[in-house]
Amino acid sequence: MQKIAIYPGTFDPVTNGHVDIAKRGLKIFDKIIVAILNNPIKECFFTVEERVEMLEGSFEEFPNIEVDTFDGLLVDYAAKRKSRAILRGMRAVSDFEYEFQLALMNRRLNRDVQTVFLMTGLRWIFTSSSIIKEAATFGGDIKDMVPPVVNEKLMQRRQSRPRKL
């Protein structure tokens, strides 16, 4: 039986830290499904379609990484996709409490789905989608922190709407 993990997130936008977690997850799992939650409550900078496009571009050389979207509970999506694992990345101690609460809730909702945490590589420990967007807004050079497709999309957005990322 294939070991499949769901790597959920907003990915608004995907960073090299996200890519690092997914690639390292492939050392544990046969397949990673990078899944974007369709959350109408959360206001995102990029549309779901744009995020899917950026993720697919970021993982095009990895046939065992799939990009998908889902609605509803993560554990229900995991069961539907025949996955028994949720892959999560943690940057620092500040991530732990929130991630711990999510993992406990998911375990309460479905005991067959386990959460696996990977520590972000030291190179990406300070990187977050929010910080990337803010730096790009003010003309910061973020090309070493995001996949090329994301850098290009952010630069296009900045040129079309300066200072309004």
C-alpha positions in Angstrom: 0.0 0.0 0.0 1.3 3.4 -1.0 2.2 5.8 1.9 0.4 9.1 1.1 0.7 12.3 3.1 -1.5 15.4 2.8 0.6 18.6 3.1 -2.1 21.3 3.7 -1.7 25.0 3.7 -2.8 28.3 2.2 0.4 28.7 0.2 -0.2 32.4 -0.4 2.4 32.2 -1.9 4.4 29.0 -1.8 7.9 29.6 -0.4 11.2 27.7 -0.6 10.5 26.6 3.0 7.2 24.9 1.8 9.1 23.3 -1.1 11.8 22.1 1.4 9.2 20.4 3.6 7.5 18.6 0.7 10.8 17.4 -0.8 12.0 16.1 2.6 8.5 14.5 3.1 9.2 12.4 0.1 11.9 10.6 2.1 9.2 9.3 4.4 6.2 9.0 2.1 5.7 7.6 -1.4 3.4 10.5 -2.4 2.7 14.0 -1.1 -0.5 15.8 -1.9 0.0 19.5 -1.5 -3.6 20.6 -0.7 -5.0 24.2 -0.6 -8.0 24.6 1.6 -10.8 26.6 -0.2 -11.5 28.9 2.8 -14.0 31.7 1.9 -13.4 33.3 5.2 -9.7 33.9 4.7 -8.7 36.8 2.5 -5.8 35.7 0.3 -3.6 37.7 -2.0 -3.5 35.2 -4.8 -6.6 33.3 -6.1 -6.8 29.5 -5.6 -6.2 29.1 -9.3 -3.0 31.2 -9.1 -1.8 29.3 -6.1 -2.4 26.0 -7.8 -0.5 27.2 -10.9 2.5 28.4 -8.7 2.6 25.1 -6.8 2.4 23.0 -9.9 5.3 25.1 -11.4 7.3 24.7 -8.1 6.9 20.9 -8.1 6.9 20.1 -11.9 10.1 17.9 -11.5 8.5 15.8 -8.8 6.0 13.3 -10.3 5.1 12.0 -6.8 3.9 15.4 -5.6 0.4 16.3 -6.6 -1.3 19.7 -6.1 -5.0 19.7 -5.2 -7.7 21.8 -3.4 -10.3 20.8 -0.9 -13.3 22.1 1.1 -14.3 21.1 4.6 -12.4 19.2 7.2 -8.8 18.1 6.5 -9.3 14.7 8.1 -12.3 14.0 5.8 -10.2 15.0 2.8 -7.3 12.8 3.9 -9.7 9.8 4.3 -11.2 10.5 0.8 -7.6 10.5 -0.7 -6.7 7.3 1.2 -4.0 9.1 3.3 -3.3 8.3 6.9 -0.9 11.2 7.4 -0.9 14.9 7.5 2.5 16.5 6.9 3.2 19.8 8.7 6.3 22.0 8.9 7.4 24.0 11.9 9.7 26.9 11.8 10.1 27.8 15.5 8.7 27.2 19.0 6.0 29.9 18.2 4.5 27.5 15.7 4.3 24.6 18.1 1.2 25.6 20.2 -1.0 26.2 17.2 0.2 23.1 15.3 -0.2 21.0 18.5 -3.8 22.1 18.9 -4.6 21.3 15.2 -3.0 17.9 15.5 -5.0 17.1 18.6 -8.2 18.2 17.0 -7.5 16.2 13.9 -6.7 13.2 16.0 -10.0 13.6 17.9 -11.9 13.9 14.6 -10.2 10.8 13.0 -7.9 8.6 15.0 -6.7 6.9 11.8 -5.0 10.0 10.5 -1.7 10.9 12.1 0.2 14.2 12.0 3.9 14.2 11.1 6.0 17.3 11.8 9.2 18.2 10.0 11.3 21.1 11.2 12.0 23.6 8.5 15.6 23.7 7.3 17.6 26.4 9.1 17.9 28.3 5.8 14.1 28.9 5.7 13.4 29.3 9.4 12.6 33.0 9.1 10.6 32.7 5.9 6.9 33.0 5.8 4.4 33.8 3.0 3.4 37.0 4.9 7.0 38.3 5.2 7.6 37.4 1.5 4.6 39.4 0.3 5.6 42.4 2.5 9.2 42.4 1.3 8.0 42.1 -2.3 5.6 45.0 -1.8 8.4 47.3 -1.0 10.7 46.1 -3.7 12.8 43.6 -1.7 14.8 41.0 -3.5 13.0 37.8 -2.6 14.1 35.6 -5.5 16.2 33.3 -3.3 13.3 32.7 -0.9 10.6 31.6 -3.4 10.5 29.3 -6.5 11.1 31.2 -9.7 7.4 31.0 -10.8 6.4 32.8 -7.5 9.1 35.4 -7.9 7.8 36.1 -11.4 4.2 36.3 -10.3 5.1 38.7 -7.4 7.1 40.9 -9.7 4.3 41.1 -12.2 1.9 42.0 -9.5 4.2 44.7 -8.1 4.7 46.2 -11.6 1.0 46.3 -12.3 0.0 47.7 -8.9 3.0 49.3 -7.2 2.9 49.3 -3.4 -0.4 47.5 -3.3 0.6 43.9 -2.9 
